[in-house]
Amino acid sequence: MATFTRLKSGSWRVQIRRKGKYVNETFLRRKDAEEWALDLERRIDRQEPANTRSRDVKLFGDLISLHRQDLQEVGKKIGRSKNASLNFLDTRLGHLRYGELDRERLIKFGKERAAEGAGPVTVGMDIGHIKTILTHAAAIHGVVTSVEPLDLARVALARLGLVGKGDERDRRPTQDELDRIIAGFQANERQQIPVDRIVRFAVATAMRQDEIVRVEWSDWDASNRMLLIRDRKDPRKKKGNDQRIPLLDVSGYDAMKIIEEQGRYSNSREGRIFPYNGKSIGTAFRRQCKDLKIKDLHFHDLRHEGTSRLFEAGFSIEQVALVTGHKDWKMLRRYTHIKPETLHTNRASKVA
């Protein structure tokens, strides 16, 4: 039964005790209090969660806000990629009532994204985030939603080829391309960031761009030729995934010597080894490739190249994982497509 109490402020407090549950809320008007109480009692009777925070939730954008608030309350940081996706979904779909996200509307959304140039992986991630938001709202706040229309929409979009796994990228730079890129940066007197050094270091260590610009001098163990990489990317663990990697000289570039070279241009051995903006490095790399007419080469391909060169040097999957940080060895199989010309080198070394 609901109990209504008039407060000194003129507002109305409603208290509900029903089937072992107790909920209370305050309203300016008694009519609003009565409507809310009736709705909540029905929800309790249907054994749905009695949560008051979802009282004014009507739009999909409201569910996105609830999702953000809940993660913030428990101290879970939203990553840059997910934050951008939530902002995008809020802009495109936030104005709709969440009940309007039916199968037809979601299929339309997927087609629109594909027409805008989004690939199957991107569209799939958008659909995945929508499902996460709806599921979260139902589980935490008792919002009555259904993911069945979304699952059906995903099936339809997959059959249309608009959702699915992306093609595995296997672009590897040739040594000539690397030489030209490095030489181009070295010859450019206006280039303040030593991108040539960073390119060599990326191939030598198979490190990601953001990892390279985060490592500090205190992470370098010169005596043991080791480097500590903090918080390496891991889909199952956002923080604390630290890894010590060996600084090798098997890829054509000596990682240890590159750090020593960087040290000669550093005013102090404090802070970051490569104290530069990752986006600026990426921009400079793309510009250099464009100037040299090197097509379809990304900075991340240097990690691919470094990983492949480790296999070409004769390391096993387990050993390569100690450098690259891959937890699932299956992920490394795509890097084992060794260049056929390297067989000449391997055979010659064994004969010698």
Buried (B, 14 or more C-beta within 10 A) or exposed (E): EBEEEEEEEEBBBBBBEBEEEEBEBEBEEEEBBBEBBEEBBEBBEEEBBBBBEBBEBBBBBBBBBBBBEBBEEEEEEBEEEBEEBBEBBBEBBBEBEBEEBBBEBBBEBBBEBBEEEBBBEBBBBBBBBBBBBBBBBBEBBBBEBEBEBBBBBBEBBBEBEBBBEEEEEEEBBEEEBBEBBBEBBEEBEEBEBBBBBBBBBBBBBBBBBBBBBBBBBEBBEEEEBBBBBBBBEBEEEEEEBEBEBBBBBBBBBBBBEBBEBBBEEBEEEEEBBBEBEBEEBBBBBBEBBEEBEBEEBBBBBBBBBBBBBBBBBEBEBEEBBBBBBBEEEEEBEEBEEEEEEBEEEEEEEEEE
